[in-house]
Amino acid sequence: MGSTNDAVTNIVIDELELEETIDSVDVDADLIDEYEADSLGLIQVLARLNKEIGVKIPRDQAGGLTTIRKIWDRVNTDLVASAS
């Protein structure tokens, strides 16, 4: 697997069924407003992050994760915290 950010991006693209590639997706675009993600899709993203990367983000803390970049930041912060 590539970098963690690439893995997160691929999960988001796959689960939200975006017509983007890892190279063309706008990581700062609002997933709901610009990519028309729904709550079920976002929950599926959280489930895959837990399963494939080992980062568990509670649903009640997911509201601020509105862009891929914000998800990257949260995942990387959690991974660093769990490694210490």
mmCIF file as gemmi writes it, N, C-alpha and C atoms, coordinates in Angstrom:
data_model
loop_
_atom_site.group_PDB
_atom_site.id
_atom_site.type_symbol
_atom_site.label_atom_id
_atom_site.label_alt_id
_atom_site.label_comp_id
_atom_site.label_asym_id
_atom_site.label_entity_id
_atom_site.label_seq_id
_atom_site.pdbx_PDB_ins_code
_atom_site.Cartn_x
_atom_site.Cartn_y
_atom_site.Cartn_z
_atom_site.occupancy
_atom_site.B_iso_or_equiv
_atom_site.pdbx_formal_charge
_atom_site.auth_seq_id
_atom_site.auth_asym_id
_atom_site.pdbx_PDB_model_num
ATOM 1 N N . MET Axp A 1 ? 0.845 -1.172 0 1 0 ? 1 A 1
ATOM 2 C CA . MET Axp A 1 ? 0 0 0 1 0 ? 1 A 1
ATOM 3 C C . MET Axp A 1 ? 0.889 1.233 0 1 0 ? 1 A 1
ATOM 4 N N . GLY Axp A 2 ? 0.422 2.312 -0.665 1 0 ? 2 A 1
ATOM 5 C CA . GLY Axp A 2 ? 1.155 3.562 -0.692 1 0 ? 2 A 1
ATOM 6 C C . GLY Axp A 2 ? 1.053 4.26 0.641 1 0 ? 2 A 1
ATOM 7 N N . SER Axp A 3 ? 1.143 5.557 0.591 1 0 ? 3 A 1
ATOM 8 C CA . SER Axp A 3 ? 1.075 6.327 1.83 1 0 ? 3 A 1
ATOM 9 C C . SER Axp A 3 ? -0.304 6.24 2.47 1 0 ? 3 A 1
ATOM 10 N N . THR Axp A 4 ? -0.355 6.6 3.717 1 0 ? 4 A 1
ATOM 11 C CA . THR Axp A 4 ? -1.633 6.616 4.427 1 0 ? 4 A 1
ATOM 12 C C . THR Axp A 4 ? -2.603 7.572 3.751 1 0 ? 4 A 1
ATOM 13 N N . ASN Axp A 5 ? -2.108 8.738 3.341 1 0 ? 5 A 1
ATOM 14 C CA . ASN Axp A 5 ? -2.998 9.69 2.669 1 0 ? 5 A 1
ATOM 15 C C . ASN Axp A 5 ? -3.573 9.113 1.385 1 0 ? 5 A 1
ATOM 16 N N . ASP Axp A 6 ? -2.761 8.386 0.627 1 0 ? 6 A 1
ATOM 17 C CA . ASP Axp A 6 ? -3.272 7.738 -0.591 1 0 ? 6 A 1
ATOM 18 C C . ASP Axp A 6 ? -4.329 6.704 -0.248 1 0 ? 6 A 1
ATOM 19 N N . ALA Axp A 7 ? -4.096 5.935 0.805 1 0 ? 7 A 1
ATOM 20 C CA . ALA Axp A 7 ? -5.064 4.918 1.21 1 0 ? 7 A 1
ATOM 21 C C . ALA Axp A 7 ? -6.383 5.564 1.618 1 0 ? 7 A 1
ATOM 22 N N . VAL Axp A 8 ? -6.312 6.655 2.397 1 0 ? 8 A 1
ATOM 23 C CA . VAL Axp A 8 ? -7.521 7.368 2.809 1 0 ? 8 A 1
ATOM 24 C C . VAL Axp A 8 ? -8.254 7.908 1.582 1 0 ? 8 A 1
ATOM 25 N N . THR Axp A 9 ? -7.52 8.512 0.673 1 0 ? 9 A 1
ATOM 26 C CA . THR Axp A 9 ? -8.127 9.077 -0.536 1 0 ? 9 A 1
ATOM 27 C C . THR Axp A 9 ? -8.824 7.992 -1.345 1 0 ? 9 A 1
ATOM 28 N N . ASN Axp A 10 ? -8.171 6.854 -1.506 1 0 ? 10 A 1
ATOM 29 C CA . ASN Axp A 10 ? -8.785 5.754 -2.26 1 0 ? 10 A 1
ATOM 30 C C . ASN Axp A 10 ? -10.051 5.242 -1.589 1 0 ? 10 A 1
ATOM 31 N N . ILE Axp A 11 ? -10.057 5.18 -0.265 1 0 ? 11 A 1
ATOM 32 C CA . ILE Axp A 11 ? -11.249 4.743 0.464 1 0 ? 11 A 1
ATOM 33 C C . ILE Axp A 11 ? -12.392 5.716 0.214 1 0 ? 11 A 1
ATOM 34 N N . VAL Axp A 12 ? -12.107 7.009 0.311 1 0 ? 12 A 1
ATOM 35 C CA . VAL Axp A 12 ? -13.146 8.02 0.087 1 0 ? 12 A 1
ATOM 36 C C . VAL Axp A 12 ? -13.683 7.936 -1.339 1 0 ? 12 A 1
ATOM 37 N N . ILE Axp A 13 ? -12.79 7.854 -2.317 1 0 ? 13 A 1
ATOM 38 C CA . ILE Axp A 13 ? -13.211 7.761 -3.715 1 0 ? 13 A 1
ATOM 39 C C . ILE Axp A 13 ? -14.091 6.533 -3.931 1 0 ? 13 A 1
ATOM 40 N N . ASP Axp A 14 ? -13.672 5.41 -3.38 1 0 ? 14 A 1
ATOM 41 C CA . ASP Axp A 14 ? -14.408 4.158 -3.555 1 0 ? 14 A 1
ATOM 42 C C . ASP Axp A 14 ? -15.766 4.198 -2.857 1 0 ? 14 A 1
ATOM 43 N N . GLU Axp A 15 ? -15.785 4.555 -1.594 1 0 ? 15 A 1
ATOM 44 C CA . GLU Axp A 15 ? -17.029 4.511 -0.818 1 0 ? 15 A 1
ATOM 45 C C . GLU Axp A 15 ? -18.046 5.546 -1.271 1 0 ? 15 A 1
ATOM 46 N N . LEU Axp A 16 ? -17.576 6.706 -1.701 1 0 ? 16 A 1
ATOM 47 C CA . LEU Axp A 16 ? -18.496 7.748 -2.148 1 0 ? 16 A 1
ATOM 48 C C . LEU Axp A 16 ? -18.774 7.666 -3.644 1 0 ? 16 A 1
ATOM 49 N N . GLU Axp A 17 ? -18.155 6.663 -4.285 1 0 ? 17 A 1
ATOM 50 C CA . GLU Axp A 17 ? -18.347 6.419 -5.713 1 0 ? 17 A 1
ATOM 51 C C . GLU Axp A 17 ? -18.103 7.682 -6.543 1 0 ? 17 A 1
ATOM 52 N N . LEU Axp A 18 ? -16.975 8.341 -6.238 1 0 ? 18 A 1
ATOM 53 C CA . LEU Axp A 18 ? -16.625 9.558 -6.961 1 0 ? 18 A 1
ATOM 54 C C . LEU Axp A 18 ? -16.096 9.211 -8.343 1 0 ? 18 A 1
ATOM 55 N N . GLU Axp A 19 ? -16.352 10.089 -9.278 1 0 ? 19 A 1
ATOM 56 C CA . GLU Axp A 19 ? -15.846 9.904 -10.639 1 0 ? 19 A 1
ATOM 57 C C . GLU Axp A 19 ? -14.503 10.608 -10.778 1 0 ? 19 A 1
ATOM 58 N N . GLU Axp A 20 ? -13.702 10.522 -9.76 1 0 ? 20 A 1
ATOM 59 C CA . GLU Axp A 20 ? -12.391 11.153 -9.709 1 0 ? 20 A 1
ATOM 60 C C . GLU Axp A 20 ? -11.339 10.065 -9.529 1 0 ? 20 A 1
ATOM 61 N N . THR Axp A 21 ? -10.106 10.432 -9.803 1 0 ? 21 A 1
ATOM 62 C CA . THR Axp A 21 ? -8.986 9.551 -9.516 1 0 ? 21 A 1
ATOM 63 C C . THR Axp A 21 ? -8.197 10.16 -8.365 1 0 ? 21 A 1
ATOM 64 N N . ILE Axp A 22 ? -7.264 9.409 -7.847 1 0 ? 22 A 1
ATOM 65 C CA . ILE Axp A 22 ? -6.443 9.911 -6.758 1 0 ? 22 A 1
ATOM 66 C C . ILE Axp A 22 ? -5.687 11.174 -7.182 1 0 ? 22 A 1
ATOM 67 N N . ASP Axp A 23 ? -5.383 11.297 -8.48 1 0 ? 23 A 1
ATOM 68 C CA . ASP Axp A 23 ? -4.651 12.463 -8.98 1 0 ? 23 A 1
ATOM 69 C C . ASP Axp A 23 ? -5.549 13.65 -9.285 1 0 ? 23 A 1
ATOM 70 N N . SER Axp A 24 ? -6.842 13.412 -9.495 1 0 ? 24 A 1
ATOM 71 C CA . SER Axp A 24 ? -7.721 14.515 -9.894 1 0 ? 24 A 1
ATOM 72 C C . SER Axp A 24 ? -8.676 14.984 -8.797 1 0 ? 24 A 1
ATOM 73 N N . VAL Axp A 25 ? -8.821 14.215 -7.738 1 0 ? 25 A 1
ATOM 74 C CA . VAL Axp A 25 ? -9.765 14.591 -6.68 1 0 ? 25 A 1
ATOM 75 C C . VAL Axp A 25 ? -9.259 15.839 -5.962 1 0 ? 25 A 1
ATOM 76 N N . ASP Axp A 26 ? -10.175 16.726 -5.632 1 0 ? 26 A 1
ATOM 77 C CA . ASP Axp A 26 ? -9.849 17.944 -4.889 1 0 ? 26 A 1
ATOM 78 C C . ASP Axp A 26 ? -9.94 17.618 -3.4 1 0 ? 26 A 1
ATOM 79 N N . VAL Axp A 27 ? -8.795 17.52 -2.746 1 0 ? 27 A 1
ATOM 80 C CA . VAL Axp A 27 ? -8.775 17.094 -1.347 1 0 ? 27 A 1
ATOM 81 C C . VAL Axp A 27 ? -9.306 18.159 -0.401 1 0 ? 27 A 1
ATOM 82 N N . ASP Axp A 28 ? -9.515 19.375 -0.901 1 0 ? 28 A 1
ATOM 83 C CA . ASP Axp A 28 ? -10.067 20.452 -0.091 1 0 ? 28 A 1
ATOM 84 C C . ASP Axp A 28 ? -11.533 20.732 -0.393 1 0 ? 28 A 1
ATOM 85 N N . ALA Axp A 29 ? -12.109 19.968 -1.305 1 0 ? 29 A 1
ATOM 86 C CA . ALA Axp A 29 ? -13.525 20.145 -1.643 1 0 ? 29 A 1
ATOM 87 C C . ALA Axp A 29 ? -14.4 19.573 -0.536 1 0 ? 29 A 1
ATOM 88 N N . ASP Axp A 30 ? -15.497 20.247 -0.248 1 0 ? 30 A 1
ATOM 89 C CA . ASP Axp A 30 ? -16.445 19.763 0.745 1 0 ? 30 A 1
ATOM 90 C C . ASP Axp A 30 ? -17.12 18.506 0.188 1 0 ? 30 A 1
ATOM 91 N N . LEU Axp A 31 ? -17.008 17.415 0.932 1 0 ? 31 A 1
ATOM 92 C CA . LEU Axp A 31 ? -17.528 16.132 0.441 1 0 ? 31 A 1
ATOM 93 C C . LEU Axp A 31 ? -19.04 16.15 0.254 1 0 ? 31 A 1
ATOM 94 N N . ILE Axp A 32 ? -19.752 16.892 1.09 1 0 ? 32 A 1
ATOM 95 C CA . ILE Axp A 32 ? -21.209 16.923 0.993 1 0 ? 32 A 1
ATOM 96 C C . ILE Axp A 32 ? -21.653 17.916 -0.076 1 0 ? 32 A 1
ATOM 97 N N . ASP Axp A 33 ? -21.124 19.131 -0.024 1 0 ? 33 A 1
ATOM 98 C CA . ASP Axp A 33 ? -21.566 20.164 -0.956 1 0 ? 33 A 1
ATOM 99 C C . ASP Axp A 33 ? -21.058 19.954 -2.376 1 0 ? 33 A 1
ATOM 100 N N . GLU Axp A 34 ? -19.783 19.612 -2.508 1 0 ? 34 A 1
ATOM 101 C CA . GLU Axp A 34 ? -19.205 19.523 -3.846 1 0 ? 34 A 1
ATOM 102 C C . GLU Axp A 34 ? -19.239 18.123 -4.45 1 0 ? 34 A 1
ATOM 103 N N . TYR Axp A 35 ? -19.197 17.091 -3.598 1 0 ? 35 A 1
ATOM 104 C CA . TYR Axp A 35 ? -19.216 15.72 -4.115 1 0 ? 35 A 1
ATOM 105 C C . TYR Axp A 35 ? -20.514 14.989 -3.792 1 0 ? 35 A 1
ATOM 106 N N . GLU Axp A 36 ? -21.45 15.707 -3.178 1 0 ? 36 A 1
ATOM 107 C CA . GLU Axp A 36 ? -22.791 15.188 -2.904 1 0 ? 36 A 1
ATOM 108 C C . GLU Axp A 36 ? -22.786 13.883 -2.105 1 0 ? 36 A 1
ATOM 109 N N . ALA Axp A 37 ? -21.859 13.802 -1.148 1 0 ? 37 A 1
ATOM 110 C CA . ALA Axp A 37 ? -21.821 12.636 -0.265 1 0 ? 37 A 1
ATOM 111 C C . ALA Axp A 37 ? -23.016 12.678 0.671 1 0 ? 37 A 1
ATOM 112 N N . ASP Axp A 38 ? -23.496 11.496 1.04 1 0 ? 38 A 1
ATOM 113 C CA . ASP Axp A 38 ? -24.573 11.434 2.028 1 0 ? 38 A 1
ATOM 114 C C . ASP Axp A 38 ? -24.033 10.827 3.321 1 0 ? 38 A 1
ATOM 115 N N . SER Axp A 39 ? -24.849 10.855 4.358 1 0 ? 39 A 1
ATOM 116 C CA . SER Axp A 39 ? -24.385 10.382 5.657 1 0 ? 39 A 1
ATOM 117 C C . SER Axp A 39 ? -24.014 8.907 5.637 1 0 ? 39 A 1
ATOM 118 N N . LEU Axp A 40 ? -24.736 8.092 4.883 1 0 ? 40 A 1
ATOM 119 C CA . LEU Axp A 40 ? -24.408 6.671 4.794 1 0 ? 40 A 1
ATOM 120 C C . LEU Axp A 40 ? -23.023 6.475 4.173 1 0 ? 40 A 1
ATOM 121 N N . GLY Axp A 41 ? -22.733 7.211 3.133 1 0 ? 41 A 1
ATOM 122 C CA . GLY Axp A 41 ? -21.416 7.115 2.509 1 0 ? 41 A 1
ATOM 123 C C . GLY Axp A 41 ? -20.303 7.489 3.465 1 0 ? 41 A 1
ATOM 124 N N . LEU Axp A 42 ? -20.529 8.527 4.252 1 0 ? 42 A 1
ATOM 125 C CA . LEU Axp A 42 ? -19.513 8.942 5.216 1 0 ? 42 A 1
ATOM 126 C C . LEU Axp A 42 ? -19.327 7.912 6.318 1 0 ? 42 A 1
ATOM 127 N N . ILE Axp A 43 ? -20.413 7.277 6.741 1 0 ? 43 A 1
ATOM 128 C CA . ILE Axp A 43 ? -20.31 6.205 7.74 1 0 ? 43 A 1
ATOM 129 C C . ILE Axp A 43 ? -19.527 5.026 7.161 1 0 ? 43 A 1
ATOM 130 N N . GLN Axp A 44 ? -19.736 4.729 5.891 1 0 ? 44 A 1
ATOM 131 C CA . GLN Axp A 44 ? -18.994 3.646 5.241 1 0 ? 44 A 1
ATOM 132 C C . GLN Axp A 44 ? -17.51 3.985 5.161 1 0 ? 44 A 1
ATOM 133 N N . VAL Axp A 45 ? -17.191 5.254 4.93 1 0 ? 45 A 1
ATOM 134 C CA . VAL Axp A 45 ? -15.787 5.683 4.926 1 0 ? 45 A 1
ATOM 135 C C . VAL Axp A 45 ? -15.174 5.42 6.301 1 0 ? 45 A 1
ATOM 136 N N . LEU Axp A 46 ? -15.882 5.807 7.366 1 0 ? 46 A 1
ATOM 137 C CA . LEU Axp A 46 ? -15.373 5.591 8.726 1 0 ? 46 A 1
ATOM 138 C C . LEU Axp A 46 ? -15.149 4.113 9.013 1 0 ? 46 A 1
ATOM 139 N N . ALA Axp A 47 ? -16.073 3.27 8.565 1 0 ? 47 A 1
ATOM 140 C CA . ALA Axp A 47 ? -15.942 1.83 8.792 1 0 ? 47 A 1
ATOM 141 C C . ALA Axp A 47 ? -14.71 1.277 8.079 1 0 ? 47 A 1
ATOM 142 N N . ARG Axp A 48 ? -14.473 1.723 6.86 1 0 ? 48 A 1
ATOM 143 C CA . ARG Axp A 48 ? -13.293 1.239 6.122 1 0 ? 48 A 1
ATOM 144 C C . ARG Axp A 48 ? -11.996 1.762 6.714 1 0 ? 48 A 1
ATOM 145 N N . LEU Axp A 49 ? -12.012 2.999 7.204 1 0 ? 49 A 1
ATOM 146 C CA . LEU Axp A 49 ? -10.811 3.526 7.859 1 0 ? 49 A 1
ATOM 147 C C . LEU Axp A 49 ? -10.456 2.661 9.062 1 0 ? 49 A 1
ATOM 148 N N . ASN Axp A 50 ? -11.468 2.25 9.805 1 0 ? 50 A 1
ATOM 149 C CA . ASN Axp A 50 ? -11.246 1.387 10.962 1 0 ? 50 A 1
ATOM 150 C C . ASN Axp A 50 ? -10.715 0.03 10.522 1 0 ? 50 A 1
ATOM 151 N N . LYS Axp A 51 ? -11.349 -0.554 9.531 1 0 ? 51 A 1
ATOM 152 C CA . LYS Axp A 51 ? -10.982 -1.901 9.084 1 0 ? 51 A 1
ATOM 153 C C . LYS Axp A 51 ? -9.619 -1.948 8.405 1 0 ? 51 A 1
ATOM 154 N N . GLU Axp A 52 ? -9.349 -1.002 7.524 1 0 ? 52 A 1
ATOM 155 C CA . GLU Axp A 52 ? -8.147 -1.095 6.688 1 0 ? 52 A 1
ATOM 156 C C . GLU Axp A 52 ? -6.933 -0.355 7.245 1 0 ? 52 A 1
ATOM 157 N N . ILE Axp A 53 ? -7.174 0.686 8.028 1 0 ? 53 A 1
ATOM 158 C CA . ILE Axp A 53 ? -6.055 1.475 8.532 1 0 ? 53 A 1
ATOM 159 C C . ILE Axp A 53 ? -5.937 1.348 10.051 1 0 ? 53 A 1
ATOM 160 N N . GLY Axp A 54 ? -7.009 0.929 10.687 1 0 ? 54 A 1
ATOM 161 C CA . GLY Axp A 54 ? -6.969 0.742 12.129 1 0 ? 54 A 1
ATOM 162 C C . GLY Axp A 54 ? -7.26 2.001 12.929 1 0 ? 54 A 1
ATOM 163 N N . VAL Axp A 55 ? -7.89 2.977 12.284 1 0 ? 55 A 1
ATOM 164 C CA . VAL Axp A 55 ? -8.248 4.218 12.967 1 0 ? 55 A 1
ATOM 165 C C . VAL Axp A 55 ? -9.755 4.229 13.155 1 0 ? 55 A 1
ATOM 166 N N . LYS Axp A 56 ? -10.172 4.297 14.426 1 0 ? 56 A 1
ATOM 167 C CA . LYS Axp A 56 ? -11.596 4.314 14.724 1 0 ? 56 A 1
ATOM 168 C C . LYS Axp A 56 ? -12.011 5.734 15.074 1 0 ? 56 A 1
ATOM 169 N N . ILE Axp A 57 ? -12.871 6.299 14.241 1 0 ? 57 A 1
ATOM 170 C CA . ILE Axp A 57 ? -13.396 7.64 14.465 1 0 ? 57 A 1
ATOM 171 C C . ILE Axp A 57 ? -14.869 7.477 14.814 1 0 ? 57 A 1
ATOM 172 N N . PRO Axp A 58 ? -15.239 7.826 16.038 1 0 ? 58 A 1
ATOM 173 C CA . PRO Axp A 58 ? -16.648 7.705 16.417 1 0 ? 58 A 1
ATOM 174 C C . PRO Axp A 58 ? -17.539 8.573 15.519 1 0 ? 58 A 1
ATOM 175 N N . ARG Axp A 59 ? -18.724 8.091 15.239 1 0 ? 59 A 1
ATOM 176 C CA . ARG Axp A 59 ? -19.647 8.826 14.372 1 0 ? 59 A 1
ATOM 177 C C . ARG Axp A 59 ? -19.908 10.236 14.878 1 0 ? 59 A 1
ATOM 178 N N . ASP Axp A 60 ? -19.989 10.388 16.198 1 0 ? 60 A 1
ATOM 179 C CA . ASP Axp A 60 ? -20.295 11.713 16.743 1 0 ? 60 A 1
ATOM 180 C C . ASP Axp A 60 ? -19.136 12.703 16.603 1 0 ? 60 A 1
ATOM 181 N N . GLN Axp A 61 ? -17.968 12.214 16.213 1 0 ? 61 A 1
ATOM 182 C CA . GLN Axp A 61 ? -16.82 13.09 15.984 1 0 ? 61 A 1
ATOM 183 C C . GLN Axp A 61 ? -16.532 13.284 14.501 1 0 ? 61 A 1
ATOM 184 N N . ALA Axp A 62 ? -17.356 12.713 13.665 1 0 ? 62 A 1
ATOM 185 C CA . ALA Axp A 62 ? -17.103 12.751 12.23 1 0 ? 62 A 1
ATOM 186 C C . ALA Axp A 62 ? -17.636 14.005 11.55 1 0 ? 62 A 1
ATOM 187 N N . GLY Axp A 63 ? -18.445 14.789 12.247 1 0 ? 63 A 1
ATOM 188 C CA . GLY Axp A 63 ? -19.077 15.942 11.634 1 0 ? 63 A 1
ATOM 189 C C . GLY Axp A 63 ? -18.11 16.962 11.061 1 0 ? 63 A 1
ATOM 190 N N . GLY Axp A 64 ? -16.956 17.116 11.667 1 0 ? 64 A 1
ATOM 191 C CA . GLY Axp A 64 ? -15.986 18.084 11.182 1 0 ? 64 A 1
ATOM 192 C C . GLY Axp A 64 ? -15.114 17.583 10.05 1 0 ? 64 A 1
ATOM 193 N N . LEU Axp A 65 ? -15.26 16.321 9.712 1 0 ? 65 A 1
ATOM 194 C CA . LEU Axp A 65 ? -14.42 15.726 8.66 1 0 ? 65 A 1
ATOM 195 C C . LEU Axp A 65 ? -15.099 15.923 7.309 1 0 ? 65 A 1
ATOM 196 N N . THR Axp A 66 ? -15.071 17.152 6.84 1 0 ? 66 A 1
ATOM 197 C CA . THR Axp A 66 ? -15.833 17.508 5.646 1 0 ? 66 A 1
ATOM 198 C C . THR Axp A 66 ? -15.027 17.487 4.352 1 0 ? 66 A 1
ATOM 199 N N . THR Axp A 67 ? -13.713 17.321 4.467 1 0 ? 67 A 1
ATOM 200 C CA . THR Axp A 67 ? -12.865 17.227 3.275 1 0 ? 67 A 1
ATOM 201 C C . THR Axp A 67 ? -11.912 16.054 3.427 1 0 ? 67 A 1
ATOM 202 N N . ILE Axp A 68 ? -11.343 15.635 2.335 1 0 ? 68 A 1
ATOM 203 C CA . ILE Axp A 68 ? -10.349 14.561 2.396 1 0 ? 68 A 1
ATOM 204 C C . ILE Axp A 68 ? -9.153 15.011 3.226 1 0 ? 68 A 1
ATOM 205 N N . ARG Axp A 69 ? -8.745 16.259 3.079 1 0 ? 69 A 1
ATOM 206 C CA . ARG Axp A 69 ? -7.588 16.748 3.844 1 0 ? 69 A 1
ATOM 207 C C . ARG Axp A 69 ? -7.86 16.688 5.352 1 0 ? 69 A 1
ATOM 208 N N . LYS Axp A 70 ? -9.07 17.029 5.77 1 0 ? 70 A 1
ATOM 209 C CA . LYS Axp A 70 ? -9.407 16.951 7.196 1 0 ? 70 A 1
ATOM 210 C C . LYS Axp A 70 ? -9.4 15.501 7.68 1 0 ? 70 A 1
ATOM 211 N N . ILE Axp A 71 ? -9.821 14.585 6.819 1 0 ? 71 A 1
ATOM 212 C CA . ILE Axp A 71 ? -9.759 13.165 7.178 1 0 ? 71 A 1
ATOM 213 C C . ILE Axp A 71 ? -8.305 12.729 7.288 1 0 ? 71 A 1
ATOM 214 N N . TRP Axp A 72 ? -7.455 13.16 6.336 1 0 ? 72 A 1
ATOM 215 C CA . TRP Axp A 72 ? -6.019 12.858 6.425 1 0 ? 72 A 1
ATOM 216 C C . TRP Axp A 72 ? -5.463 13.293 7.773 1 0 ? 72 A 1
ATOM 217 N N . ASP Axp A 73 ? -5.764 14.552 8.135 1 0 ? 73 A 1
ATOM 218 C CA . ASP Axp A 73 ? -5.218 15.107 9.378 1 0 ? 73 A 1
ATOM 219 C C . ASP Axp A 73 ? -5.647 14.28 10.583 1 0 ? 73 A 1
ATOM 220 N N . ARG Axp A 74 ? -6.912 13.913 10.632 1 0 ? 74 A 1
ATOM 221 C CA . ARG Axp A 74 ? -7.426 13.138 11.767 1 0 ? 74 A 1
ATOM 222 C C . ARG Axp A 74 ? -6.785 11.753 11.815 1 0 ? 74 A 1
ATOM 223 N N . VAL Axp A 75 ? -6.727 11.088 10.665 1 0 ? 75 A 1
ATOM 224 C CA . VAL Axp A 75 ? -6.15 9.741 10.615 1 0 ? 75 A 1
ATOM 225 C C . VAL Axp A 75 ? -4.677 9.784 11.024 1 0 ? 75 A 1
ATOM 226 N N . ASN Axp A 76 ? -3.916 10.712 10.478 1 0 ? 76 A 1
ATOM 227 C CA . ASN Axp A 76 ? -2.495 10.784 10.802 1 0 ? 76 A 1
ATOM 228 C C . ASN Axp A 76 ? -2.264 11.148 12.253 1 0 ? 76 A 1
ATOM 229 N N . THR Axp A 77 ? -3.088 12.03 12.821 1 0 ? 77 A 1
ATOM 230 C CA . THR Axp A 77 ? -2.99 12.372 14.241 1 0 ? 77 A 1
ATOM 231 C C . THR Axp A 77 ? -3.255 11.143 15.106 1 0 ? 77 A 1
ATOM 232 N N . ASP Axp A 78 ? -4.298 10.389 14.75 1 0 ? 78 A 1
ATOM 233 C CA . ASP Axp A 78 ? -4.627 9.192 15.518 1 0 ? 78 A 1
ATOM 234 C C . ASP Axp A 78 ? -3.529 8.134 15.409 1 0 ? 78 A 1
ATOM 235 N N . LEU Axp A 79 ? -2.946 7.978 14.225 1 0 ? 79 A 1
ATOM 236 C CA . LEU Axp A 79 ? -1.881 6.994 14.046 1 0 ? 79 A 1
ATOM 237 C C . LEU Axp A 79 ? -0.642 7.367 14.866 1 0 ? 79 A 1
ATOM 238 N N . VAL Axp A 80 ? -0.29 8.644 14.894 1 0 ? 80 A 1
ATOM 239 C CA . VAL Axp A 80 ? 0.858 9.096 15.684 1 0 ? 80 A 1
ATOM 240 C C . VAL Axp A 80 ? 0.589 8.869 17.175 1 0 ? 80 A 1
ATOM 241 N N . ALA Axp A 81 ? -0.643 9.206 17.606 1 0 ? 81 A 1
ATOM 242 C CA . ALA Axp A 81 ? -0.988 9.038 19.019 1 0 ? 81 A 1
ATOM 243 C C . ALA Axp A 81 ? -0.95 7.577 19.43 1 0 ? 81 A 1
ATOM 244 N N . SER Axp A 82 ? -1.395 6.688 18.549 1 0 ? 82 A 1
ATOM 245 C CA . SER Axp A 82 ? -1.413 5.268 18.897 1 0 ? 82 A 1
ATOM 246 C C . SER Axp A 82 ? -0.018 4.651 18.872 1 0 ? 82 A 1
ATOM 247 N N . ALA Axp A 83 ? 0.913 5.285 18.153 1 0 ? 83 A 1
ATOM 248 C CA . ALA Axp A 83 ? 2.276 4.765 18.083 1 0 ? 83 A 1
ATOM 249 C C . ALA Axp A 83 ? 3.104 5.174 19.301 1 0 ? 83 A 1
ATOM 250 N N . SER Axp A 84 ? 2.629 6.18 20.032 1 0 ? 84 A 1
ATOM 251 C CA . SER Axp A 84 ? 3.432 6.637 21.181 1 0 ? 84 A 1
ATOM 252 C C . SER Axp A 84 ? 3.113 5.872 22.441 1 0 ? 84 A 1
